[in-house]
Amino acid sequence: MKFLEDARHYEKDMVEDIRSLMAIESVRDDENAGPGQPFGPNIRKALETMLEIGKRDGFKVKNVDGYAGVVQYGNQEESVGVLGHLDVVPLGDLNDWHFDPLKGEIKDGFIMGRGSADDKGPAIAAYYAVRILKDHGFKLKHNIQCIFGTDEETTSAGVLYYKAHEKNPIMGIVPDADFPCIYAEKGILDFNVYGKVNTCIQEMEAGNAYNVVIGKANALVHKPLEKDYFEKYLLAQNIAGSCYEDEKGAHYHIDGKPFHASKPFHGINAAVKMFQFIGSCYNDEFSLKASHILADHYGEGFGVDFNGAYMGPLTFNLGKVNIHDGEIDMFCDYRYPNECTGSELFAQSAKILKESLGLEAKIFDDSKWLLSDPNSELVKTVMKHYREMSGDTYTPALSIGGGTYARTFDNFVACGPVFPNRPYPSWVAGEHEADEGFEIETMLRACAVYANILYDLACEKE
């Protein structure tokens, strides 16, 4: 079975369904949470829209109390799962976008906007793989359940609620990563840092999410403006920024480079750069100490740097800094290999923060690493169909720093939709960035790979 022509038959429908989901700014909204919408009204709307798509196409659908949704094909005892998510990270600064992040504009074969690549586009590609099998009328040995989570970008609470209240699939795939197959995922530790600070920084706002390198930082310093020093600092660091002075004090803005927290070394953290500048320019002890601890992408400032045998190095990201009236609130994120534990990392980090900066810390979420057998039948099935579709006979199963729903269930792996031998043009950005985009041809090829995988896993062979 190939199924690529079937996928091309549904191209227009796939694109329109993706765009209908992208039009909903489905960012977690705790302030407006309530019964039936535990993560806010926009996420509820995205979930309802997806379930309406499934109902339209003749599938059984179920809303799991607003935490997750299920679109099911079949009436068997056991199920094979397809796990996607409908929530997205915040849009960020709209001035950084060259496309409307909610319109799903099409340019040169790419769907542009927030959620196109993470994860509304891939989730729809996998959903249409199930629709292709249904339209062929193949006899099933297992149901196929498309499970749509609603809180993947923060705590995965939606799919964990599904796991606790519904019968779980016996195996499955997650269309939220790269091909050929992800057999290992680092653990993810997110923690908050807070307390009183003695600093010349009167106000500072930077970042808003654990899993994104801070792209912009603004600070108000209760000192005279040091324009010449600041401009020299920007030049030396090869970054952009601006400054001005008014009756409140000296205002500074720094542009960094946002990037997914799984690879913070590809970004430039604007908040770290701000601490470095203010610490050196104004001899601000807190800023100097903070920059020394928080600057290293591999956790050296906390004394936790480590290179894993299977998963590679531990990484660290500073995702948010807010200073107001002498109080600080920060988001921190570790991606750690299987030789480490989140509890040990947190204990060491909390100790350094207390001793050096006088700050407290508390765990927001700790998601243990995933390490699957790269020689399992599930991995072999995924690899087989990836290789047949792509012609790539050498790329091995992968280990990543990003986290997917695969770690939530037993016998699940993430695969696709991105093909390593199909590079994107430079104007298309990745997940969590401005100008996020998803190639339509990649969508179609991924859909066909998913259909082949699910045929092998869930259908009776003819």
Secondary structure, 3 states (H helix, E strand, C coil): CCCHHHHHHCHHHHHHHHHHHHCCCCCCCHHHCECCECCCHHHHHHHHHHHHHHHHCCCEEEEECCCEEEEEECCCCCEEEEEEECCCCCCCCHHHCCCCCCCCEEECCEEECCCCCCCHHHHHHHHHHHHHHHHHCCCECCEEEEEEECCCCCCCHHHHHHHHHCCCCCEEEECCEECCCEEEECEEEEEEEEEECCCCEEEEEEECCCCECCCEEEEEECCCCCHHHHHHHHHHHCCEEEEEEECCEEEEEEECECCECCCHHHCECHHHHHHHHHHHHHCCHHHHHHHHHHCCCCCHHHCCCCEECCCEECEEEEEEEEEECCEEEEEEEEEECCCCCHHHHHHHHHHHHHHHHCCEEEEEEEECCEECCCCCHHHHHHHHHHHHHHCCCCCCCEEECCCCHHHHCCCEEECCEECCCCCCCCCCECCCCCCEEEEHHHHHHHHHHHHHHHHHHHECCC
